């Protein structure tokens, strides 16, 4: 398993992750990032903070950036209203 640091870019401030996250594969890395971003967005929503401008800057153990994920890309699309009368 590879280890990655999920640093959070808060517009002009980079908050470095103190501990790495172990991930099986590159596909799992993206899934893990999306789920973590959704959790952080939801936490913000609960306290009235808009975190859609934040992003993950994910680096490997050597410090090389392997992925950037804007939190806005992790937002789930609204589901259609099934109760709508046609």
C-alpha positions as CSV (number, residue, x, y, z in Angstrom):
1,X,0.0,0.0,0.0
2,X,1.2,3.5,-0.9
3,X,1.0,6.4,1.6
4,X,-0.3,9.8,0.6
5,X,-0.7,13.1,2.4
6,X,-4.0,14.9,1.8
7,X,-3.0,18.5,2.2
8,X,-5.9,21.0,2.1
9,X,-5.6,24.2,0.1
10,X,-7.9,26.8,1.6
11,X,-7.7,29.4,-1.1
12,X,-4.3,31.1,-0.3
13,X,-3.4,28.9,2.7
14,X,-2.0,25.3,2.5
15,X,-2.8,23.2,5.6
16,X,-0.4,20.2,5.5
17,X,-1.7,16.8,6.6
18,X,0.3,15.6,9.7
19,X,-0.3,11.9,8.9
20,X,-0.4,9.9,5.6
21,X,-3.3,7.9,4.4
22,X,-2.7,4.4,3.0
23,X,-4.3,3.7,-0.3
24,X,-4.3,0.5,-2.5
25,X,-4.2,2.0,-6.0
26,X,-4.6,5.2,-8.1
27,X,-8.3,4.4,-8.6
28,X,-8.7,4.0,-4.9
29,X,-6.8,7.3,-4.3
30,X,-9.4,9.3,-6.3
31,X,-12.3,7.6,-4.6
32,X,-10.7,8.2,-1.1
33,X,-10.2,11.9,-2.0
34,X,-13.7,12.4,-3.2
35,X,-15.2,10.8,-0.1
36,X,-13.0,12.8,2.2
37,X,-13.8,16.0,0.3
38,X,-17.6,15.2,0.7
39,X,-17.1,14.7,4.4
40,X,-15.3,18.0,4.8
41,X,-18.0,19.8,2.7
42,X,-20.8,18.2,4.8
43,X,-19.0,19.3,8.1
44,X,-18.8,22.8,6.7
45,X,-22.5,22.8,5.7
46,X,-23.5,21.8,9.3
47,X,-21.7,24.9,10.7
48,X,-22.6,27.3,7.9
49,X,-19.2,27.4,6.2
50,X,-18.8,27.2,2.4
51,X,-15.8,25.1,1.6
52,X,-16.4,24.6,-2.2
53,X,-13.3,26.7,-3.0
54,X,-11.0,24.4,-1.0
55,X,-9.1,21.6,-2.7
56,X,-6.9,18.6,-1.8
57,X,-3.2,18.7,-2.9
58,X,-2.3,15.1,-2.6
59,X,1.4,14.2,-2.4
60,X,3.2,10.9,-2.1
61,X,5.8,10.1,0.5
62,X,8.6,11.9,-1.5
63,X,6.5,15.1,-1.6
64,X,5.6,14.9,-5.2
65,X,2.1,16.1,-6.0
66,X,0.2,13.3,-7.6
67,X,-3.4,14.7,-7.6
68,X,-5.2,18.0,-7.1
69,X,-8.9,17.7,-6.3
70,X,-11.1,20.8,-6.0
71,X,-13.8,20.1,-3.5
72,X,-16.3,21.6,-6.0
73,X,-15.7,18.5,-8.2
74,X,-16.7,16.2,-5.3
75,X,-20.2,17.7,-4.9
76,X,-22.9,15.2,-5.7
77,X,-25.3,16.4,-8.4
78,X,-28.9,17.1,-7.2
79,X,-31.1,14.1,-7.8
80,X,-34.3,14.7,-9.8
81,X,-37.4,15.2,-7.8
82,X,-39.3,11.9,-8.3
83,X,-42.5,13.4,-6.8
84,X,-42.8,15.8,-9.7
85,X,-46.1,15.5,-11.6
86,X,-45.7,15.1,-15.3
